[in-house]
Amino acid sequence: MNQAASSNRALLWIVAGGFFMQSLDTTIVNTALPGLAKSLGEPALAMQLVVVAYTLTMATLTPASGWLTDRFGSRRVYLAAVVVFTIGSILCACSASAPQIIAARVIQGIGGSILLPVGRLTVLRTTPSEQYIAALAFISIAAQVGPIFGPVTGGWLVEALSWHWIFLINIPVGAIGIAMILRYFPDDRAAERQPFDLLGCALLSICMVSISIALDFPIQSHRLEWSLFLVAISIGAALAYYVHAKKATDPLFDLKLFDNYRFSMGLFGNLVCRIGSNATPFLLPLVFQLQLGLSPLLSGLVLLPAAIAGTLAKRWIPGLVAKLGYYRFLSINTLIVGGSIGSLCLISHQVPIWVNVIQVLVFGGANSMQFAVMNSVTLMGLKGREAASGNSLFSMVQMLATGLGVAISSSLVRIFSGGKHTSLTGFRITFFCIGLVTVASVFIFRGLREVKTFAAPDGGSSPATTHKAGNS
């Protein structure tokens, strides 16, 4: 193997390691939340901000990743991302209160927002076109492995050691990554640098953060007024961005994207459908541990079939879509995803655990296929700069949906539980409600009847999809 091929292989391993670290961290925390909350003396649902702060930070900063790479070079930016992510992990492990760990998760999110897009963008720019699909498939495996090991690893670490270790395990991975980046990572950057729309990014960030906080539904005095005030701020920021984007020569996201009906519909459908899909992995460890009395490790093992089924189900997607078409596939599969989420309202002490395993398995397989097909149909019609901008916006919406799913579901559990403390009834009604929300997204996909071709399951119709921001 010559030196160029060896360096390229090392680059793929570095990027795959970043994918694994980020995807593992996204899933490992959910199983550990009850133990983390108990250690810090907080109600379990109050720790939702540990998840929301991380995802919202990623959503707000991801659009800047492409510009940072072009401005400072891929090696410096990726190295800084790994260093910041590792420092954030150390600060999380050292936290002694909820505000401290939430602030540390924001720091983690700053690093995480750069890892995926810059890593994929660098692979795109340095890998020969005939090898790009194989390279993308290689690094994508790491993103699939993370969710498989995340819940079980989180449960085992909390049970055998302490919650601190769910963050400490990032330190050796980060240290190895830093050493490999300094030796193998190319210092790639674009020949021409596009100006960064700082005002547009700030307006969209205000919009996302405000609506996420507002959807922490009012259950105490004066909370309704605050929620309405934040909703007004979110709407105002969105309108301000619309006015800004109409006048700006190079806006963060061109409004012409929404002239593409398929993209607009897919983006909105993704947002609605993913609220329930992202709320479920957050709620399941809580209900298993807080209400059914399962240990952290056992609750992680119950969730394991979802990740395995999700990985295996991806191979069925091309054949099913070719046979059914996008509209019929998404109509049927969305009902399965929503139905499997809604069926979790049957969880109780009387229901055998193997029934819960089957419910989780069906959800995991259908949800994985749902994500892949929704990604594909949303982006498949975009080309050139439109593809880069659309993919960046799409990635931001994906992360926003994760934060919204956690915020909405935790608020519903508190409301249906009658206060701050959780109850099994509160969880059961919440599962039913978010299942209905997921099913409702079927109506959004009605315009896909004419879409018949199938794009790559990773959501990109071509390598150009990642050219500007490099997002997945």
N, C-alpha and C positions, 0 to 999 in steps of 0.2 A: 504493500500500500504506500503510494507516494505521500509527500508531505502535505500537499493540498487536500487530498482525500482524507488524510488523518485529521487535519485541522477542521475540515467540514464535519466529520463524524464527531469530533469533540464539541463543536458548536451545537450540534443536534442534542447531545447529551446535556449540555449546559441549559439549553432552552427547555428541554424536557424536564430537567430538575426544577426549573422555575415554575413550569406548569404544575408539576407534582406538589411543590411546596404551597402554591397558592390554592390549588383545588383541595388539598388535604386540610389546609387551615380553614377553608370555608365550611367543611363538613364536620371536622373533628370537634368544633366548639359546641355544636348542638347537643351532643350526647353529654357533654361535661357541664352544661348550664345549671342543672339542679345542684350538683356538687359545688360548683363555683358560687352560686347564690347562697348556699348554706354556709360556706366558709366565710363569705363577706357579710353575712347577717342581713341579706336582702331577700325579698320575695322573688321567687323564680322568674315570674313574668316581668319583674322590674329590670331583669338583666337582658331584656330584648334589645336594649341599646348597644349591647356588646356586638350584636349581629348587625343592627341597622347602621351604627356609626361606621363600621367597616365597609359595608356595601355602598352607602351613600358617598363616602369618600372616594371610592373607586369610580362611581358613576360620574362624579363631578370633575375628576382629574384625568380620566381616560382620554378625552378629546385632545388634551395637550401633549400626549405621548409622541405623536408623529412629529410635531413641531420641535419638541425637545431633542429628538433624535437628529433631526436635520440641523439644529442649531449647535449642539454640543458633541455629536457623534454617538454612535450606538454603544461603543464600549463604555464610555463615561456614564451615559445615562443608565445602562443596564447594571453596571457596577454600583452606581448610586442607589438604584432600586433595591438590589439585594442587601446592601448595607443598611438602608433605611428599614426594610422589612425585618431584618435580623435584629436591629436595635429595638424596633417596635415589639418584637417577640420577647426580648429580654425585659423590656419595661412592663409588658403584660404579666410576665411571671413574677415580677417584683411588686406588683400592685397590691395595696392593702385595703382598697376601698373601691366601690363601684365607679365613682368619677375618675379615679386614677386609671382603671383598666379600660374605661371607655375612651379616655384621651389616648392611651397607648394603642388602642385598636385603630384610632384615626391615623396614627403614625404608621401602623402596619398597612392600612389601606392606601396611604400615599405610595409606599413601595409596591404593593400589590397592583395598583392601577397601571404601573409601568411594565411589570414583568411580562404579562401576556402579550400586549400589543407590540412592544419593542422587540421581544424575542421572535415573534412570528414575522415581523417586518424585516428583521435582519436575515432570517432564513430565506425569505423571499428574494432579497436583494443579492444574496451571496450564493444561492444554490442554482445550478443550471436548470433551465425550464423543464427539461425532460426528467429531472429527478425531484421536482418540487412536490408532486403529489405523494411520492413515497416518503419524502422528508416530513411533510405535513402529517401523514398518517403515523409516522414514528413518534413525533412529539405529542400527538393527540392521545396516544396510549396513556401517557402520564396523567393527562387530565381525566381519563376514565378510571385509572387505578386509584387516584386520590379518594374519590367518593366511596370506593369499595372498602378501603382500609380505614377511612376517616372515622365512621361511627364506632367500629369495634375498637380501634386504637384509642379513641377518646374515652370509651367506657372502661377499657382495661387500665389505662394510665390513672384515671380518677380512682378506680377501685384498688389497684395495687400500690400506687404511689400517692399522687395528689394532683389536683387540677393544674398546678403550675407546670407540670411536665408536658401538657398539650402545647405549650408555647416553647419550652426549653428544647424540645426535639428539633426545632428549626435552627438552633445554633450550629450544630455540626454540619447540617446541610448547607447553611449559609456560608460557613467557613470554607468548605470544599468548593462551593460555587465561586466565591471570591478568588480563590487561588486559580481556578480554571479560567475564569474571565480574564484575569491579568495575563494569562499565557496564550489563550486560544481565541478569545472573542475579537472579531474584526472591528476596526474603527471606521465603520461605514457611515456615510451621510449623503444626503441628496446634493446634486450639483447646484440646484436653485432652491432657495429657502422661501417658503410661503410665509406671509405675515400671519401672526396669531391673533385671532379675534378675542382679545381679553374681555372686552365688555360683553360680548355675546355669551362667553363662557360663564361670566359672573352672573348674568341675568338667568341663565338656565340653571345654574347652581342654586340660586335663591328660590327659583320655582320648585325644584325638586326637594330641597330641604324643608321648605315651608309646608308643602303638601304632605310630606312624610310625618312631620310633627303634628300637623293638624288632624291627621287620621288616627292619632292616638285619642280615640273617642272620649268625649267629656263624660266623666262619671262623678265629678266632684263639683262644688260650687264654683262658678265663674269659668269653668273649663270650656263651656259652650261658646262664650264670648271670645275666648282666646283662639279656639279652633276656627271660628268664623273669620276672625281677624287674619289668621295665618292663611286661610283659603283665599281671602281677598288679596293678600300679598303675593301668593303663588300665581293667581290669575293675572294680577297686575304685571308681574315679572314676565309672564308668558306673552302678554300683549306688547310689553316694551320690547321684547326680543323680536316679535313680528315686525314692529315698526323699524327697529334697528336693521334687521336682515333685509328688509325691502330697500334700504338706502345704502348699506355697506357694499363695497366692491368685492370683498372676500369674506363673507360671513362664516361663522363656525359651521353652520348647516344651511345650505342653500334651500330656500323655500320651494324652489322648483322640484325638489324631491317629492313633494306632496302632490305634484301633478300626475305622478305615477300612481294610479289607483291601487294597483296590486301591492306596491310598497306601503302605502298609507294604511290599507286594510290589514296587511300582514303585521305592520308595526303595532296597530291598535289591538289586533287579535292576540299578539304575543303578550302585550301588557296585561290584558284582562285574564288570559288563560294562565299566565305565569304567577299571578297573585296566589291562586290556590295551590299550584304546583310547588311554589317555593314556601308557602306557609306550612305545608304538610310535614316536610322533614324537620321543621322547627318545632312543631307541636308534638309529634310522635314521641320523642324521647321524654318530653315533659309529662305526658299522660301515662306513659309506661312506668316512669320512676315515681312521680308524685302521687298518682292515683291507683295504679295497680301494684305498686311496691316492688317492681323489678329492680335488680341491681343495675348499675351503669353498664357493666359488661354484657349482661343478658339483654338489655334494651338495645345495645349496639348490635348484638347478634341477630335480634329480630329484624333490624333494619338492613342487615347484610343482603338478604335476597333481592331487595329493591335495586341495589347497585349492580349485582350480578345479572339480574334479568335485564336491566337497562343496557348493559354492555352487549349481551347476547342478542337482544332484540334488534339492534341496529342493522344486522345483516339481512333482516327481512324487509327493510324499507323499500329498496328499489323495486322489488317484485310486486309488493302490495300497491305502491303508488302507480306503477305501470298498469296494473290490472284495474284499479279502482279510480284512478285520477285523484288530483289533489283535493277536490271538494268532497267527494264521497269518503276518501280516507280520513280527512280531518273531521268530517261530520261524525263518522263512526268512532274514531279514536278519541275525539274530545268527549264524547258521551261515556266512553270507557274510563278515561282519566277522571272526569267529574264524578261518575258513578262510584269508582273505587274510593275516591276521597270521601264522598257522602256516606259510603258504607261503613266508614270508620266511626260513624255515630253509634254503631252497635257495640263498640268496645265496652266491656264491663267485666266484673270479676267472674261472672258466670260463663262467659265465652272462652272456650279453650284457646290457649296461646297459638296453637297451630292454625286456627282460623285467622288470627291476626297476621300470621306469617303469609298466608295465601293472599290476604287483602293487600299487604305490603308488596308482595311479588307482582301482582297484577298492576298495581299502581306504578311500580318501578319500570316494568317493561313498556307499558303504554305511554308513560310520561317521557321516557327516553326517545321513543319514536316521535312523539308529539313535538318535542324540542327540535329534533333534526329536520322534520318536514316543515315546521313553521319557519325555521331559519332559512331553509332553501327557498321557499316560495316568496319570502319577503325580499330577498336579495337577488334572485336569479335574473331579474329584468334590468338591473342596473349595470352601467358600463362606464369605464374611464373614471374621471374625477367624481362623477355622480356615484359610482360604486364605492369609492373610498369614503366620501362624506356620508353616504347612506349606511355603510357598515359601521362607521364610528357612532352615528346616532343610534343605530340598532343595538350596539353593545351597551351604550349608556342606558337605553330603555330596559335591557335585560337586567342590569344591576339595580336600576330603580325599582323594577318589579319585585326583586328579592326583598328590598327594604320595605316596600309597601305590603307585601305578603306577611312579613313578620309583624309589622306595626298593626295592621288591621286585625290579624288573627289573635294577637295577644290582647288587644282591646276588647274583641268580642268575647274571649274567654272570661275576662274580668266582668264584663257587663252581664253575661249569662250566669256567672257564678255569684252575682249579687254584691260584688265589692272587690277588695284587693286580693282576698284569698281565692284560690282556685278550687273548683269542684269538678267531679267527673261529668256532671250534667252540663257544666259550662263548656267543657271540651267537646262533648258529644254534639251539642247544638252548633258549636262553631264549625266542626267538621261538616255538618250538614249544610250550613250556610255557604262555606267556601266551595263546597262541591257544586252547589247551585250556580255560584258565580262562574265557575269553570265551564259548566254545561252551557251557560248563557253565551259564551264566546262562539258557539256553533253558528249563531246568527251573523256574526261578523265575517265568517268564512264563506258566506253564501255567494259572494262574487267570484269565487274561484272555479266556477263551473267550466270556464273556457280554458283553464290552465291545464295542460296535459303533459308537458315535458318535465323531466326530473333533473334537478341539479344536484351537486355534491351534498351529502348529508351534513357536512360541517357548516353549511350555510352560505358558501361562496359559489358563485357561478364561474368564477375564474380567479387566477392569482391576483388580478387587479383589484379584487375586493379589499385587499389589505394594504393597498399601496400607500395611502396617506397616513392612516392611523394604525394599521396593522392589527385591528381588533378581530376577535373571534365572534 
